[in-house]
Amino acid sequence: MVKLGEEQHTMAIHLTPTELGREAGMHRREVIAKCMELGVPIFQGRIDKTLFLSSLKQAKQATTLAKA
């Protein structure tokens, strides 16, 4: 979050597949494959970290519920 005066703004964090892979503990190719599988856009070689991680989390939860 960025504080400007009294306001707080949440900034989107756009990372390359390599950078995102390092943070998520995945390989670059896995990140790209997951983006395609989950419908997360890659725009100008960058991926929204928040969108990617939340989509990944939802997919894992759906898989867990389907197995139960």
Rosetta blueprint (number, residue, H / E / L):
1 M L
2 V E
3 K E
4 L E
5 G L
6 E L
7 E E
8 Q E
9 H E
10 T L
11 M L
12 A L
13 I L
14 H E
15 L E
16 T L
17 P H
18 T H
19 E H
20 L H
21 G H
22 R H
23 E H
24 A H
25 G L
26 M L
27 H L
28 R H
29 R H
30 E H
31 V H
32 I H
33 A H
34 K H
35 C H
36 M H
37 E H
38 L H
39 G L
40 V L
41 P L
42 I E
43 F E
44 Q L
45 G L
46 R E
47 I E
48 D E
49 K H
50 T H
51 L H
52 F H
53 L H
54 S H
55 S H
56 L H
57 K H
58 Q H
59 A H
60 K H
61 Q H
62 A H
63 T H
64 T H
65 L H
66 A H
67 K H
68 A L
